[in-house]
Amino acid sequence: MTEQPIYLERIDRQRNMARYYALSIEPSLFGDPILVRRWGRIGGASQQKLQFCVGNSDAELLLRRLLAAKRRRGYREPAI
């Protein structure tokens, strides 16, 4: 399971856009993997969605698909 959340940002100053998207795989109370998605405007309120998965491989596959989709839309890891 993912120990650290994957954190992406999409910033476009021309469009006044500053968004983030975070993905992580966390255990449920019963030990099943849950894909946790958090997103919103940087510094503002956020939203969250939980998706229960059958197994770790299912959760990892879903995480990779969502990560690829977000990168295609312009989300990147923030510069340190």
N, C-alpha and C positions, 0 to 999 in steps of 0.2 A: 504494500500500500504506500501511497505517496506520503512522505513525512512532511515536506514543505509544500505549501500551495504554489502553484504556478501562477505568477502574476504578470499580466500584460497591460500595456497602456496604448491608447490611441489619442494623440494630441495633434490638433490642427488649429493653429492660432488664427488662420484666415476665416475659419468657420466657427470660431469660439467653441471648439470641441476639446474636451479633456475627459476622457472616459477610461475606465479600467475594467478588467475582467480577470477573475481569479478562479482557478480550478483546483480541486483536491479530492483525493479518495480517502474517506474516513470510515472507521468501523461503526456499525449500528450497535445498539444495546445487545443484540444477539450475535454480534461478530460478523454479520454480512457486510459487504462493502457498499458504501453509498458514495456516489459522485456528487460533490457539492460544488455548485456554481454560484459565484457572487459577482455582481456587476453594478455599475452606476457611474455617476459623475464624480471625478476626483474631488474629494473634500465635501461631498454632499451625501444625501441619503442613498442607500444601496438596496438592491433586491437580492433575493436568494432563492435557489431552486435545488431541491434534493431529488436525486434519482436513484432508486434502489436497484442494485444489480445482482445477477445470479451468482457470479463468482468474480474473483480478482481479474481474470483474463477479460471478461466482459466489461468490467469497469475500466481497465487499461485501454481497451479498444475504443470505447466511447470517449475517453479523455483525449486520446490521440486524434480522433476525428474532429472533436470540437476545437482542439488546439489548432489543427490545420485550417479549419474554417475561419477562425478568428485571425490567424496570420494572413490569410488571403484577403481579409477585409481591412488589413493595415495595422492590426495590433502587434506590438513589439515589446520585448523585455525592456524595462526602463534602464537608461544609462546610469551607472553608479557614480 
